[in-house]
Amino acid sequence: MHSLNGWSRRGLLAGATILTAGGPAAARDDRLVDGVVILIDNNEPYVMGHAISYSANLAKHFADKGAKLLIEVVANGKGIELFRADKSTLTEPLATPRQSLPNLTYSMCASSKAIAEAKEQVSIPLIAGAWPPVFETGRRQFTLVRPRAAMPPLRLRDLHGKDVAVAAKPGRITLINFWATWCAACRLDLPVLASLAGSQRDRLDVVTVCTDTKDLRKIRTFLGGLAVQNLACYVDAYGATAEASASVFTLVGMPITYLVGTGNRVEGYITGAAEWLSPAGARLLQFYREQA
């Protein structure tokens, strides 16, 4: 085994390689303490079968020690055919491991995907239902919501006093953020969301809802103190939050941000001031952009 820049590498079988993240393998709180990346550059199904079997054995080994393991299977070169929604014959077989291995993710090598897309002049989609990449901020983690409910229209009021019906737009992902003026973490969260809305507009909408006051002047003053601009902010003037919380948007913390997918289904949420501008945040958003 050879070490390179904190990663160790050894062959699994023809067409696959393992990259193991360096670091202690002891459990610590509820965090992922080690990680494995399995590269697949072969489009033979048996190669993927061995990779999944190896993943299950690794996960069990770490679980027996009370530790979590992050496993990412990355398709590279010809291997991307196994994860293509338009070509893969393994869509159903690959769905089963995701149920028993929640920290298993599937992804494509970005350069291999880009080369194939340029050659074929098409946008290559990842297999439907693939597990999203892990997105954590401190001890907070993006949590999936199942079953996925449709987002209902929210009757709200904008900061000019105009009544609006806020709904997700087909083909776009929507972040619905609930916050309050008394919330300290919201002071960190809102500027990040404003930057996100301004820098990544591709098929992304960001909506924020103030839940604790209907005083428009107070809300505008609060946002002005944070230098937040160009952020779609609304007031819960008609109890839409309470109604939606009972059915779709459960407010388990403050702030809390729900992600609604391109099909208008609520996919999951993260509480606290999430680092949406981080590489992990970008990967999560891109994952849901690619879901049909």
N, C-alpha and C positions, 0 to 999 in steps of 0.2 A: 504494500500500500504506500502510495506517495502523497506527501503533504504539499499543498500549494495554497499560499495566502489564507491559511486558516481553514481550508477545505481538504478533506481526504477523498481519494478517488479509487474505486476498484470496479472491475467489470462484473456485471451480474450474469449476463449471457449474451450471445450474439445479438447485436441490435439494441442493447440497453447498457446504461452506465449509471452508477450511483455516485452522487455527490453528498457527503455527509458534513453538515455544519459542525464546526468545532465548538467546544464549550462543555461544561459539566452536564452530566445526564441525570442529575439528582432532581427530585421534585422540589419546587419552590412556589409556594402559594398556588394559584390556579393558572399559571402562565405556561406557555409552550417553552420547554427547556432545551429542545434540540430539534433539528430538522433534517430531512432527507429529500433530495431532489433526484428523481429517477428520470433519465433522459431516454426517450424511445425514438430511434431513427430508422425503424423498420416497420413496414406496414403489415407484417404478418400477425394475425390475431393471437397466435400462441405466445408471441413475445409479450404482448400486453397481459395475457393470462398469467405468465410468470411474474411480471411486475406487480400485479395486483396481489398475487399470492404472497410475494415477498413483503409487500406493504402490510398485509394482514398480520404476518408473523412478527414484523418489526413493532407494529402497534401493540400487539399483545405482550411482547417482551418488555416494552416500556411501561405499559399499564400494570403489569405484575410488580413493577418497582414503584408504583404510585406516581409515575411521571407521564406527561403528555408528549406526544411526538407529532410534529407537523410534517406531512408527507405530500409532496407535489410531484405528480407525474406530468412531465413536459414532453410533448410530441415535437420532434425535430425532423427536418428533412422529409423523407417519404412517410415518416411516422405520423405527420399531421393528418393523413387520410383517416386514421383511426378516430380522430376527434371532430371530423368534419360532419356537420349536420346533413349536408347534401350527399355524402358518400359513405359514411361509416355504417358498417353492418353490426356494430357493437353497442348501439344506443341503449337497448334494453339490458344486455349483460352488464354494462358499466354502471347502470343505475343501482344495482344491488349493493356493491361495495360501499357506496356513499351513505347507505343507511346505517351500516355497522361501523364505518370508519368516518366519523364526523370531521376529522382533521385531515381528510384526504381531499386534494383538489386536482383537477385536470386543467391543463392549459396548453397553448401552442407557443412554440418559439416565435417571437415577434418577427425576427428576420426571415425565417422560413415561410411564415404566413405572408409577409409582405412580398417576397419573391414569387410565391405561387399566385397571389392576387394580381401582381403586375403581369405575369405570364398569361393568366387566364382572363384578365380584365373583368374580374368579378370580386365581390366582397365575400370572403369565406367565413361562414358562421360556425361557432363552436356548438357541439352537440347540445341539444335542448336539455335543460334540467341539470346540467353539470353543476357541481358544488361550487359556490363562489369562493374566491380567495379570501383568506383570513384578513380581517381589518380590525386592529386593536388600537386603542389609545389608553395607555396606562393599564388599569385593570378592567377597562370597559371593552367589550367586544361586540361587533355587529352580530345580532342574533336573528336567525330566520324565524318567520312567522308561518305556521302551518295550522290549518289549511290557509291558502292564500285567498283572502277576501278581496272583492272589488272595492276600490275607493269610491265612497259616495261623494256627491257634490257637497261642498261646505258653504253654507250661507254665512258670509262674513262682511266686514266693513273695512274699506281701505282708509288710509290716513287722511284722506280728504273728506271723509264722512259719507262716501258713496257705497251703497250696498252692492256686493258682488257675489257671484256663485263661482267658487274656485273648484276646478276639476282637473284631473290629469289629462294630458293631451296624448292621443294615440301616437305610437311610434317614438315617444320621448320618455325619459325617466324623470321622475319628480321627487325632490326631497321636500318633505313636509316637516318643518321644525316648529315645535311648541316651546315657548319660553315665557318668562315672567320677569317683571322689573325688580323683584326682590332676589332674584337668582344670581349668585356671584359667578357661577360657571357660564351663565348666559353672556356675560360681559366679554368672555373670551371666545365663545362660540359664534356669536353674531358677526363679528368682523371677518372671521374665517369664511363663513357662508357667503358674505358679501363679496369677498375676493373670489371665491369659487364661482359665484354667479357671473362675475365680470370676466373671468379668465377662461372658463370652460363652457361656453354656451352651446356647444355641439350636442344637440338632442338632450339637453338638460335644463330643467326648470327648478328653481329654488323658491319655496314659499315658506314664510315664517308667520306664526300666529301668536300674538300676545294673549295670554290666558288669564291674567290677574286684574286687569283694569280696562275700562272702556273710555278712559280719559285720553282723548287724542293728543291734547297738548302735552300731557305727562309723557306719553309714549314718544312723541316727536323729540321732546327734550332729552329723554333717555337715549334715544338712538343718536341724537346729535352729539351727545357727550362721548359716544364711542366712535365718532367720525364714520358712521355707517352710511353709505350712499348706494343708490341703485339696487336696493334690496326690496323685493316684493314683500311688504309687511302688512298684515291685516289684524283686525281686532275681532275678538269673539264677542260680538254684540248680541247674539241671539242664542247663546248656549250651544253652539254647534260642537264645541270641544267636548262638553259633557255627553252629548248624544253620540258623537263618534267614538268617544272613549269607551262607551259601553259595548260597542259593536266591532270597531276596527282599530282605532288608535288608542290603545290602552296607555295611560300616562303613568308608567312605572318609575319615572324619575324626571328631573328637570335640570337642564333642557333635555329633550328627547327628539331625535330625528328619525322619521320613517322614510324608507325608500320604496317608491311605487314604480314598478317596472313598465316596460313599453306596452304591455297588454292591460294596463290599468289594474294590476293586482298588487296588493301590499306584500312586499317580499321580506322585509325585516326592519330592524331598528337598531340604533345605538344611542345610549344615554351619555350625558356629559358633553364636554367640549371636545368634539371629535376632530382629528387632524385630517380633514378632507383634502388638504393640499399636499399631503405626503404621497410617496410612491404607492403605498398600500391603499390609500384612498382612491388614487387614480386607477389602480388595477380593479378595484371593486366596481367603480362607476363604468369602466370600459367593459367589464364582464356583463353587466346588465344592459349596456347599449347593444351588445351583440346578441342578446337573447331575442329570438323571434316571438 
